[in-house]
Amino acid sequence: MPDSAALPGQTEDLAVTLEAVQARIRALFGSKDAKRGIDGTFLWFMEEVGELASGLRGGDDTAKVATEFADVLAWLATLANIRGIDLGAAFREKYGLGCPGCGQTPCACPPQEKP
C-alpha cells in the first residue's frame, strides 16, 4: 500500500491511486461504514451521484462539481471496501488491455455501442 494513503491528515499534493483512495476512506470511515452496511451505503452513494448529476446539468462552478466527483469516488470506494473489492485490480482487469469491447486503445467500437 502506498504511504500516501496511510498518513492521517496529510493534505500535500501526492499521486493518488485507486488503492490509496480505498485505503484513505477505510482509515477515515471503515468502522462506521461496516456498521452501515451495503444497503445504507448504496443509498448514500446514489444520493451523491444525484448531486453530481445536478451539478453537471445545473451549471455549478467547477470547484463545486469537483467536490461532487470526489464524493462519488469516496462512496464508490466505501462500497468496494465493504464488499471486499480492490478497485485498482478490478479496473486493471477490465480496462488494462484496452477497450473491453474491441480490445483496442483508443476504442474503435461503433459510437452507439457501449463497450
N, CA, C and O atoms as a GROMACS GRO file, in nm:
protein
  460
    1MET      N    1   0.085  -0.118   0.000
    1MET     CA    2   0.000   0.000   0.000
    1MET      C    3   0.089   0.124   0.000
    1MET      O    4   0.187   0.129   0.075
    2PRO      N    5   0.058   0.224  -0.082
    2PRO     CA    6   0.138   0.346  -0.087
    2PRO      C    7   0.132   0.420   0.046
    2PRO      O    8   0.028   0.422   0.112
    3ASP      N    9   0.244   0.481   0.086
    3ASP     CA   10   0.249   0.556   0.209
    3ASP      C   11   0.148   0.669   0.210
    3ASP      O   12   0.094   0.703   0.316
    4SER      N   13   0.120   0.729   0.094
    4SER     CA   14   0.032   0.844   0.088
    4SER      C   15  -0.108   0.814   0.141
    4SER      O   16  -0.175   0.904   0.191
    5ALA      N   17  -0.151   0.690   0.132
    5ALA     CA   18  -0.285   0.655   0.177
    5ALA      C   19  -0.291   0.638   0.327
    5ALA      O   20  -0.400   0.647   0.385
    6ALA      N   21  -0.178   0.615   0.392
    6ALA     CA   22  -0.178   0.580   0.532
    6ALA      C   23  -0.144   0.696   0.624
    6ALA      O   24  -0.132   0.676   0.745
    7LEU      N   25  -0.128   0.815   0.571
    7LEU     CA   26  -0.087   0.929   0.653
    7LEU      C   27  -0.207   1.014   0.690
    7LEU      O   28  -0.254   1.094   0.610
    8PRO      N   29  -0.259   0.997   0.814
    8PRO     CA   30  -0.378   1.073   0.855
    8PRO      C   31  -0.353   1.223   0.850
    8PRO      O   32  -0.248   1.272   0.892
    9GLY      N   33  -0.450   1.295   0.797
    9GLY     CA   34  -0.444   1.440   0.795
    9GLY      C   35  -0.354   1.499   0.689
    9GLY      O   36  -0.341   1.622   0.683
   10GLN      N   37  -0.292   1.418   0.607
   10GLN     CA   38  -0.200   1.471   0.506
   10GLN      C   39  -0.278   1.539   0.396
   10GLN      O   40  -0.376   1.485   0.345
   11THR      N   41  -0.233   1.660   0.360
   11THR     CA   42  -0.303   1.736   0.257
   11THR      C   43  -0.212   1.775   0.142
   11THR      O   44  -0.254   1.849   0.053
   12GLU      N   45  -0.087   1.726   0.141
   12GLU     CA   46   0.006   1.760   0.033
   12GLU      C   47  -0.042   1.698  -0.098
   12GLU      O   48  -0.118   1.601  -0.099
   13ASP      N   49   0.003   1.757  -0.208
   13ASP     CA   50  -0.027   1.701  -0.338
   13ASP      C   51   0.054   1.574  -0.356
   13ASP      O   52   0.177   1.578  -0.354
   14LEU      N   53  -0.012   1.463  -0.374
   14LEU     CA   54   0.052   1.334  -0.396
   14LEU      C   55  -0.020   1.263  -0.508
   14LEU      O   56  -0.139   1.285  -0.531
   15ALA      N   57   0.052   1.176  -0.579
   15ALA     CA   58  -0.015   1.092  -0.676
   15ALA      C   59  -0.113   1.004  -0.601
   15ALA      O   60  -0.080   0.948  -0.496
   16VAL      N   61  -0.232   0.990  -0.654
   16VAL     CA   62  -0.335   0.912  -0.586
   16VAL      C   63  -0.372   0.795  -0.676
   16VAL      O   64  -0.406   0.812  -0.793
   17THR      N   65  -0.366   0.676  -0.620
   17THR     CA   66  -0.410   0.556  -0.689
   17THR      C   67  -0.546   0.516  -0.634
   17THR      O   68  -0.589   0.565  -0.530
   18LEU      N   69  -0.612   0.427  -0.705
   18LEU     CA   70  -0.738   0.375  -0.652
   18LEU      C   71  -0.715   0.302  -0.520
   18LEU      O   72  -0.797   0.309  -0.429
   19GLU      N   73  -0.603   0.232  -0.511
   19GLU     CA   74  -0.570   0.164  -0.386
   19GLU      C   75  -0.554   0.264  -0.272
   19GLU      O   76  -0.598   0.238  -0.160
   20ALA      N   77  -0.490   0.379  -0.301
   20ALA     CA   78  -0.473   0.482  -0.199
   20ALA      C   79  -0.606   0.543  -0.159
   20ALA      O   80  -0.629   0.571  -0.041
   21VAL      N   81  -0.695   0.564  -0.255
   21VAL     CA   82  -0.828   0.617  -0.225
   21VAL      C   83  -0.900   0.521  -0.131
   21VAL      O   84  -0.955   0.563  -0.029
   22GLN      N   85  -0.900   0.394  -0.165
   22GLN     CA   86  -0.968   0.297  -0.080
   22GLN      C   87  -0.908   0.292   0.060
   22GLN      O   88  -0.980   0.286   0.159
   23ALA      N   89  -0.776   0.295   0.068
   23ALA     CA   90  -0.709   0.290   0.198
   23ALA      C   91  -0.743   0.413   0.281
   23ALA      O   92  -0.766   0.403   0.401
   24ARG      N   93  -0.746   0.529   0.218
   24ARG     CA   94  -0.776   0.653   0.290
   24ARG      C   95  -0.919   0.652   0.342
   24ARG      O   96  -0.944   0.689   0.457
   25ILE      N   97  -1.012   0.611   0.258
   25ILE     CA   98  -1.152   0.605   0.300
   25ILE      C   99  -1.169   0.501   0.412
   25ILE      O  100  -1.243   0.524   0.507
   26ARG      N  101  -1.100   0.388   0.400
   26ARG     CA  102  -1.106   0.285   0.504
   26ARG      C  103  -1.052   0.341   0.636
   26ARG      O  104  -1.112   0.318   0.741
   27ALA      N  105  -0.940   0.414   0.630
   27ALA     CA  106  -0.881   0.471   0.752
   27ALA      C  107  -0.974   0.574   0.815
   27ALA      O  108  -0.987   0.581   0.938
   28LEU      N  109  -1.038   0.655   0.732
   28LEU     CA  110  -1.127   0.759   0.784
   28LEU      C  111  -1.259   0.705   0.838
   28LEU      O  112  -1.304   0.746   0.945
   29PHE      N  113  -1.321   0.613   0.764
   29PHE     CA  114  -1.459   0.577   0.792
   29PHE      C  115  -1.488   0.427   0.800
   29PHE      O  116  -1.604   0.388   0.812
   30GLY      N  117  -1.386   0.343   0.793
   30GLY     CA  118  -1.407   0.198   0.781
   30GLY      C  119  -1.501   0.137   0.882
   30GLY      O  120  -1.589   0.060   0.846
   31SER      N  121  -1.484   0.170   1.009
   31SER     CA  122  -1.567   0.111   1.114
   31SER      C  123  -1.713   0.156   1.099
   31SER      O  124  -1.805   0.075   1.108
   32LYS      N  125  -1.731   0.284   1.076
   32LYS     CA  126  -1.865   0.339   1.058
   32LYS      C  127  -1.932   0.278   0.933
   32LYS      O  128  -2.050   0.244   0.935
   33ASP      N  129  -1.855   0.266   0.826
   33ASP     CA  130  -1.908   0.210   0.701
   33ASP      C  131  -1.950   0.065   0.718
   33ASP      O  132  -2.055   0.024   0.668
   34ALA      N  133  -1.868  -0.013   0.788
   34ALA     CA  134  -1.901  -0.154   0.810
   34ALA      C  135  -2.032  -0.170   0.886
   34ALA      O  136  -2.111  -0.259   0.857
   35LYS      N  137  -2.055  -0.082   0.984
   35LYS     CA  138  -2.179  -0.088   1.062
   35LYS      C  139  -2.300  -0.051   0.977
   35LYS      O  140  -2.408  -0.106   0.995
   36ARG      N  141  -2.281   0.044   0.884
   36ARG     CA  142  -2.392   0.089   0.798
   36ARG      C  143  -2.430  -0.020   0.698
   36ARG      O  144  -2.548  -0.040   0.670
   37GLY      N  145  -2.331  -0.090   0.645
   37GLY     CA  146  -2.355  -0.198   0.552
   37GLY      C  147  -2.378  -0.152   0.408
   37GLY      O  148  -2.381  -0.033   0.379
   38ILE      N  149  -2.392  -0.251   0.321
   38ILE     CA  150  -2.407  -0.226   0.177
   38ILE      C  151  -2.533  -0.146   0.146
   38ILE      O  152  -2.526  -0.048   0.072
   39ASP      N  153  -2.648  -0.186   0.199
   39ASP     CA  154  -2.773  -0.119   0.161
   39ASP      C  155  -2.774   0.029   0.198
   39ASP      O  156  -2.806   0.113   0.114
   40GLY      N  157  -2.738   0.061   0.321
   40GLY     CA  158  -2.734   0.201   0.362
   40GLY      C  159  -2.630   0.281   0.286
   40GLY      O  160  -2.652   0.396   0.250
   41THR      N  161  -2.516   0.218   0.263
   41THR     CA  162  -2.408   0.285   0.190
   41THR      C  163  -2.447   0.309   0.046
   41THR      O  164  -2.415   0.414  -0.010
   42PHE      N  165  -2.514   0.214  -0.015
   42PHE     CA  166  -2.556   0.232  -0.154
   42PHE      C  167  -2.652   0.351  -0.166
   42PHE      O  168  -2.645   0.425  -0.265
   43LEU      N  169  -2.738   0.370  -0.070
   43LEU     CA  170  -2.829   0.486  -0.073
   43LEU      C  171  -2.751   0.617  -0.068
   43LEU      O  172  -2.783   0.711  -0.141
   44TRP      N  173  -2.648   0.624   0.019
   44TRP     CA  174  -2.565   0.744   0.024
   44TRP      C  175  -2.492   0.765  -0.108
   44TRP      O  176  -2.483   0.877  -0.157
   45PHE      N  177  -2.440   0.656  -0.166
   45PHE     CA  178  -2.371   0.664  -0.296
   45PHE      C  179  -2.464   0.723  -0.402
   45PHE      O  180  -2.426   0.813  -0.476
   46MET      N  181  -2.586   0.672  -0.409
   46MET     CA  182  -2.681   0.720  -0.509
   46MET      C  183  -2.718   0.866  -0.486
   46MET      O  184  -2.738   0.941  -0.582
   47GLU      N  185  -2.726   0.908  -0.361
   47GLU     CA  186  -2.753   1.049  -0.332
   47GLU      C  187  -2.641   1.136  -0.387
   47GLU      O  188  -2.666   1.241  -0.446
   48GLU      N  189  -2.517   1.091  -0.368
   48GLU     CA  190  -2.402   1.166  -0.420
   48GLU      C  191  -2.400   1.168  -0.573
   48GLU      O  192  -2.366   1.270  -0.633
   49VAL      N  193  -2.437   1.056  -0.636
   49VAL     CA  194  -2.446   1.054  -0.783
   49VAL      C  195  -2.551   1.155  -0.828
   49VAL      O  196  -2.530   1.225  -0.928
   50GLY      N  197  -2.662   1.163  -0.758
   50GLY     CA  198  -2.766   1.261  -0.791
   50GLY      C  199  -2.716   1.404  -0.777
   50GLY      O  200  -2.747   1.489  -0.860
   51GLU      N  201  -2.638   1.430  -0.672
   51GLU     CA  202  -2.583   1.565  -0.653
   51GLU      C  203  -2.484   1.598  -0.765
   51GLU      O  204  -2.479   1.712  -0.812
   52LEU      N  205  -2.406   1.499  -0.807
   52LEU     CA  206  -2.314   1.521  -0.918
   52LEU      C  207  -2.392   1.550  -1.046
   52LEU      O  208  -2.358   1.642  -1.120
   53ALA      N  209  -2.497   1.473  -1.071
   53ALA     CA  210  -2.580   1.495  -1.191
   53ALA      C  211  -2.639   1.636  -1.189
   53ALA      O  212  -2.639   1.705  -1.292
   54SER      N  213  -2.688   1.678  -1.075
   54SER     CA  214  -2.745   1.813  -1.065
   54SER      C  215  -2.640   1.919  -1.093
   54SER      O  216  -2.666   2.017  -1.162
   55GLY      N  217  -2.521   1.900  -1.038
   55GLY     CA  218  -2.413   1.995  -1.060
   55GLY      C  219  -2.372   2.003  -1.206
   55GLY      O  220  -2.346   2.112  -1.258
   56LEU      N  221  -2.365   1.889  -1.271
   56LEU     CA  222  -2.327   1.887  -1.412
   56LEU      C  223  -2.433   1.951  -1.500
   56LEU      O  224  -2.400   2.024  -1.594
   57ARG      N  225  -2.559   1.924  -1.471
   57ARG     CA  226  -2.668   1.979  -1.551
   57ARG      C  227  -2.698   2.123  -1.517
   57ARG      O  228  -2.741   2.201  -1.602
   58GLY      N  229  -2.676   2.159  -1.390
   58GLY     CA  230  -2.716   2.291  -1.343
   58GLY      C  231  -2.614   2.400  -1.364
   58GLY      O  232  -2.638   2.515  -1.330
   59GLY      N  233  -2.500   2.365  -1.419
   59GLY     CA  234  -2.400   2.468  -1.445
   59GLY      C  235  -2.327   2.515  -1.321
   59GLY      O  236  -2.279   2.628  -1.318
   60ASP      N  237  -2.319   2.430  -1.218
   60ASP     CA  238  -2.243   2.468  -1.099
   60ASP      C  239  -2.100   2.500  -1.137
   60ASP      O  240  -2.050   2.454  -1.240
   61ASP      N  241  -2.034   2.580  -1.055
   61ASP     CA  242  -1.895   2.614  -1.084
   61ASP      C  243  -1.807   2.489  -1.072
   61ASP      O  244  -1.845   2.390  -1.010
   62THR      N  245  -1.691   2.496  -1.133
   62THR     CA  246  -1.602   2.380  -1.142
   62THR      C  247  -1.563   2.327  -1.005
   62THR      O  248  -1.557   2.206  -0.986
   63ALA      N  249  -1.537   2.414  -0.910
   63ALA     CA  250  -1.497   2.370  -0.776
   63ALA      C  251  -1.608   2.289  -0.710
   63ALA      O  252  -1.580   2.187  -0.646
   64LYS      N  253  -1.732   2.331  -0.724
   64LYS     CA  254  -1.846   2.260  -0.666
   64LYS      C  255  -1.862   2.123  -0.732
   64LYS      O  256  -1.882   2.023  -0.664
   65VAL      N  257  -1.852   2.118  -0.864
   65VAL     CA  258  -1.864   1.991  -0.935
   65VAL      C  259  -1.749   1.898  -0.899
   65VAL      O  260  -1.768   1.777  -0.884
   66ALA      N  261  -1.629   1.954  -0.883
   66ALA     CA  262  -1.513   1.872  -0.844
   66ALA      C  263  -1.537   1.807  -0.708
   66ALA      O  264  -1.500   1.691  -0.688
   67THR      N  265  -1.598   1.880  -0.617
   67THR     CA  266  -1.630   1.824  -0.485
   67THR      C  267  -1.728   1.709  -0.497
   67THR      O  268  -1.716   1.608  -0.426
   68GLU      N  269  -1.824   1.723  -0.585
   68GLU     CA  270  -1.922   1.614  -0.605
   68GLU      C  271  -1.854   1.490  -0.666
   68GLU      O  272  -1.886   1.378  -0.628
   69PHE      N  273  -1.762   1.511  -0.761
   69PHE     CA  274  -1.687   1.398  -0.815
   69PHE      C  275  -1.611   1.327  -0.703
   69PHE      O  276  -1.610   1.204  -0.696
   70ALA      N  277  -1.547   1.405  -0.615
   70ALA     CA  278  -1.473   1.346  -0.503
   70ALA      C  279  -1.565   1.266  -0.412
   70ALA      O  280  -1.528   1.158  -0.366
   71ASP      N  281  -1.684   1.319  -0.385
   71ASP     CA  282  -1.780   1.249  -0.301
   71ASP      C  283  -1.823   1.116  -0.364
   71ASP      O  284  -1.831   1.014  -0.296
   72VAL      N  285  -1.850   1.118  -0.493
   72VAL     CA  286  -1.891   0.996  -0.563
   72VAL      C  287  -1.779   0.892  -0.556
   72VAL      O  288  -1.805   0.774  -0.529
   73LEU      N  289  -1.656   0.935  -0.579
   73LEU     CA  290  -1.543   0.842  -0.572
   73LEU      C  291  -1.529   0.786  -0.430
   73LEU      O  292  -1.504   0.666  -0.414
   74ALA      N  293  -1.544   0.870  -0.329
   74ALA     CA  294  -1.532   0.825  -0.191
   74ALA      C  295  -1.638   0.721  -0.157
   74ALA      O  296  -1.608   0.620  -0.094
   75TRP      N  297  -1.761   0.745  -0.198
   75TRP     CA  298  -1.868   0.649  -0.168
   75TRP      C  299  -1.853   0.522  -0.250
   75TRP      O  300  -1.890   0.414  -0.203
   76LEU      N  301  -1.801   0.531  -0.372
   76LEU     CA  302  -1.772   0.412  -0.450
   76LEU      C  303  -1.664   0.329  -0.380
   76LEU      O  304  -1.674   0.207  -0.372
   77ALA      N  305  -1.560   0.397  -0.330
   77ALA     CA  306  -1.454   0.328  -0.256
   77ALA      C  307  -1.511   0.262  -0.130
   77ALA      O  308  -1.470   0.151  -0.095
   78THR      N  309  -1.603   0.330  -0.064
   78THR     CA  310  -1.667   0.273   0.055
   78THR      C  311  -1.741   0.144   0.020
   78THR      O  312  -1.726   0.044   0.090
   79LEU      N  313  -1.818   0.147  -0.085
   79LEU     CA  314  -1.890   0.026  -0.128
   79LEU      C  315  -1.793  -0.088  -0.159
   79LEU      O  316  -1.814  -0.202  -0.119
   80ALA      N  317  -1.686  -0.055  -0.231
   80ALA     CA  318  -1.588  -0.157  -0.265
   80ALA      C  319  -1.522  -0.211  -0.139
   80ALA      O  320  -1.501  -0.332  -0.128
   81ASN      N  321  -1.490  -0.125  -0.044
   81ASN     CA  322  -1.430  -0.170   0.081
   81ASN      C  323  -1.522  -0.266   0.155
   81ASN      O  324  -1.478  -0.372   0.200
   82ILE      N  325  -1.648  -0.229   0.168
   82ILE     CA  326  -1.743  -0.313   0.240
   82ILE      C  327  -1.756  -0.449   0.172
   82ILE      O  328  -1.766  -0.552   0.239
   83ARG      N  329  -1.756  -0.449   0.040
   83ARG     CA  330  -1.774  -0.572  -0.038
   83ARG      C  331  -1.644  -0.651  -0.056
   83ARG      O  332  -1.647  -0.764  -0.103
   84GLY      N  333  -1.531  -0.591  -0.020
   84GLY     CA  334  -1.403  -0.660  -0.032
   84GLY      C  335  -1.348  -0.661  -0.174
   84GLY      O  336  -1.278  -0.754  -0.213
   85ILE      N  337  -1.379  -0.556  -0.250
   85ILE     CA  338  -1.333  -0.544  -0.388
   85ILE      C  339  -1.216  -0.446  -0.394
   85ILE      O  340  -1.223  -0.336  -0.339
   86ASP      N  341  -1.108  -0.486  -0.462
   86ASP     CA  342  -0.994  -0.398  -0.487
   86ASP      C  343  -1.023  -0.325  -0.617
   86ASP      O  344  -1.016  -0.384  -0.725
   87LEU      N  345  -1.057  -0.195  -0.607
   87LEU     CA  346  -1.094  -0.119  -0.726
   87LEU      C  347  -0.983  -0.112  -0.829
   87LEU      O  348  -1.009  -0.122  -0.949
   88GLY      N  349  -0.860  -0.097  -0.785
   88GLY     CA  350  -0.747  -0.092  -0.878
   88GLY      C  351  -0.735  -0.220  -0.958
   88GLY      O  352  -0.719  -0.217  -1.080
   89ALA      N  353  -0.743  -0.333  -0.890
   89ALA     CA  354  -0.734  -0.463  -0.957
   89ALA      C  355  -0.853  -0.484  -1.052
   89ALA      O  356  -0.836  -0.534  -1.163
   90ALA      N  357  -0.972  -0.445  -1.007
   90ALA     CA  358  -1.091  -0.461  -1.092
   90ALA      C  359  -1.079  -0.375  -1.218
   90ALA      O  360  -1.114  -0.419  -1.327
   91PHE      N  361  -1.030  -0.252  -1.202
   91PHE     CA  362  -1.014  -0.163  -1.317
   91PHE      C  363  -0.911  -0.218  -1.414
   91PHE      O  364  -0.934  -0.220  -1.535
   92ARG      N  365  -0.797  -0.261  -1.361
   92ARG     CA  366  -0.693  -0.317  -1.448
   92ARG      C  367  -0.743  -0.441  -1.521
   92ARG      O  368  -0.713  -0.460  -1.638
   93GLU      N  369  -0.819  -0.525  -1.454
   93GLU     CA  370  -0.872  -0.647  -1.514
   93GLU      C  371  -0.965  -0.614  -1.631
   93GLU      O  372  -0.959  -0.680  -1.736
   94LYS      N  373  -1.050  -0.514  -1.614
   94LYS     CA  374  -1.147  -0.483  -1.718
   94LYS      C  375  -1.091  -0.393  -1.828
   94LYS      O  376  -1.121  -0.415  -1.945
   95TYR      N  377  -1.010  -0.293  -1.793
   95TYR     CA  378  -0.968  -0.192  -1.890
   95TYR      C  379  -0.818  -0.189  -1.918
   95TYR      O  380  -0.772  -0.110  -2.001
   96GLY      N  381  -0.741  -0.273  -1.852
   96GLY     CA  382  -0.596  -0.267  -1.862
   96GLY      C  383  -0.538  -0.302  -1.997
   96GLY      O  384  -0.430  -0.255  -2.032
   97LEU      N  385  -0.608  -0.384  -2.074
   97LEU     CA  386  -0.556  -0.425  -2.205
   97LEU      C  387  -0.624  -0.353  -2.321
   97LEU      O  388  -0.600  -0.386  -2.437
   98GLY      N  389  -0.706  -0.255  -2.291
   98GLY     CA  390  -0.778  -0.181  -2.394
   98GLY      C  391  -0.927  -0.187  -2.370
   98GLY      O  392  -0.973  -0.231  -2.265
   99CYS      N  393  -1.001  -0.143  -2.468
   99CYS     CA  394  -1.147  -0.143  -2.461
   99CYS      C  395  -1.196  -0.286  -2.437
   99CYS      O  396  -1.151  -0.378  -2.506
  100PRO      N  397  -1.287  -0.306  -2.342
  100PRO     CA  398  -1.337  -0.441  -2.319
  100PRO      C  399  -1.421  -0.495  -2.435
  100PRO      O  400  -1.443  -0.615  -2.446
  101GLY      N  401  -1.468  -0.406  -2.522
  101GLY     CA  402  -1.548  -0.449  -2.636
  101GLY      C  403  -1.463  -0.489  -2.755
  101GLY      O  404  -1.480  -0.598  -2.810
  102CYS      N  405  -1.371  -0.401  -2.795
  102CYS     CA  406  -1.292  -0.426  -2.916
  102CYS      C  407  -1.146  -0.459  -2.887
  102CYS      O  408  -1.074  -0.505  -2.975
  103GLY      N  409  -1.102  -0.435  -2.763
  103GLY     CA  410  -0.965  -0.463  -2.725
  103GLY      C  411  -0.864  -0.359  -2.770
  103GLY      O  412  -0.744  -0.380  -2.753
  104GLN      N  413  -0.909  -0.249  -2.828
  104GLN     CA  414  -0.817  -0.150  -2.881
  104GLN      C  415  -0.807  -0.027  -2.792
  104GLN      O  416  -0.895   0.002  -2.711
  105THR      N  417  -0.696   0.046  -2.810
  105THR     CA  418  -0.674   0.175  -2.745
  105THR      C  419  -0.633   0.274  -2.852
  105THR      O  420  -0.525   0.257  -2.909
  106PRO      N  421  -0.709   0.377  -2.882
  106PRO     CA  422  -0.842   0.407  -2.825
  106PRO      C  423  -0.948   0.311  -2.880
  106PRO      O  424  -0.926   0.240  -2.978
  107CYS      N  425  -1.061   0.313  -2.814
  107CYS     CA  426  -1.173   0.227  -2.852
  107CYS      C  427  -1.214   0.253  -2.996
  107CYS      O  428  -1.223   0.368  -3.041
  108ALA      N  429  -1.239   0.143  -3.069
  108ALA     CA  430  -1.283   0.153  -3.208
  108ALA      C  431  -1.425   0.100  -3.225
  108ALA      O  432  -1.470   0.077  -3.338
  109CYS      N  433  -1.496   0.080  -3.115
  109CYS     CA  434  -1.633   0.032  -3.122
  109CYS      C  435  -1.722   0.139  -3.188
  109CYS      O  436  -1.692   0.258  -3.176
  110PRO      N  437  -1.828   0.099  -3.257
  110PRO     CA  438  -1.921   0.199  -3.310
  110PRO      C  439  -1.975   0.288  -3.200
  110PRO      O  440  -1.996   0.241  -3.088
  111PRO      N  441  -1.999   0.416  -3.228
  111PRO     CA  442  -2.040   0.511  -3.124
  111PRO      C  443  -2.166   0.469  -3.048
  111PRO      O  444  -2.181   0.503  -2.930
  112GLN      N  445  -2.256   0.396  -3.113
  112GLN     CA  446  -2.381   0.358  -3.047
  112GLN      C  447  -2.364   0.239  -2.952
  112GLN      O  448  -2.455   0.207  -2.876
  113GLU      N  449  -2.248   0.174  -2.954
  113GLU     CA  450  -2.225   0.058  -2.869
  113GLU      C  451  -2.161   0.099  -2.738
  113GLU      O  452  -2.075   0.187  -2.734
  114LYS      N  453  -2.203   0.035  -2.632
  114LYS     CA  454  -2.139   0.053  -2.502
  114LYS      C  455  -2.042  -0.064  -2.485
  114LYS      O  456  -2.084  -0.179  -2.485
  115PRO      N  457  -1.914  -0.035  -2.470
  115PRO     CA  458  -1.817  -0.145  -2.456
  115PRO      C  459  -1.835  -0.221  -2.326
  115PRO      O  460  -1.762  -0.316  -2.300
   0.00000   0.00000   0.00000
